Amino acid sequence: MARLTWIAAAALAVSTGAQAQTLRDFCPDRPGLGTPPCTMDPGHVAVEIGLADWTLERSAGQRTDTLALGETLVRVGLTDNLEAQLGWTAYGHVRDRGPAGRSSDSGVGDVTVALRRNLANPDGSGFSVALMPYATLPTGNQVLGAGDWSAGLLVPVSYDLPHGLQLGFTGQVEAAADEDRHGRHLAYGGIAGLSADLSKTVSATAELSAIRDDDPSGHSTELLAGLSAGWMAKDDLQLDVGANIGLNEAAPDVQVYAGVSKRF
């Protein structure tokens, strides 16, 4: 009898330990314009990489093509509802063509650091909301860098609907770097989206973004529409593609991208 008691106790301990190691469903930041409110499990890391990102801007006979490679985000779970983030773009190439001729340049991007504190449902289920302060450090060059530091706050919110649908909204306010690369100004806006589970492993998201930028050189409001999809190849691995279309003159004409996210 004593032996059976010890066996039962050992089995319970093993079961409890296994349950303690159960992870939440992987919830990458990629793809899309918005930001999810979910956070990483404590002690776990996600690496999310933009394999390729191409943006086209055209105005007054001028064409600008920007190619970014290795846009990397590292997310580290600190507690059950808090994570730290570090972002950086490894390489960017810009090519300008217009009446004055052609030019091109390449370089690296700025570094962004952030904390995400979830306030309700850190797995992103049901109603979930988070606060995410961030700062960008001017480590990049003229090609991808802003030239000065900036800081802001994101407030991502999501709400589950029936039939595998989810509403999302990301509010943003930022002290953004000026276009002349000296000083800061107010920028603010929001991104609204609707996500749908197309299957157990594939999801798609449609989004609209409106960002107001009060740069001293000229105020503008950028309007974008986006469509993206993610395929969860494994529990800890997602592949994604997406495209954004500018809806007014202040926005880029088109952007297409692809990436991968892996949890460790």
Secondary structure, 3 states (H helix, E strand, C coil): CHHHHHHHHHHHHHHHHHHHCCCCCCCCCCCCCCCCCCCCCCCCEEEEEEEEEEEEEEECCEEEEEEEEEEEEEEEEEECCEEEEEEEEEEEEEEEEECCEEEEEEECCCEEEEEEEEEECCCCCCEEEEEEEEEEECCCCCCCCCCCCEEEEEEEEEEEECCCEEEEEEEEEEEEECCCCCCEEEEEEEEEEEEEECCCCEEEEEEEEEEEECCCCCCEEEEEEEEEEEEEEECCEEEEEEEEEECCCCCCCEEEEEEEEEEC
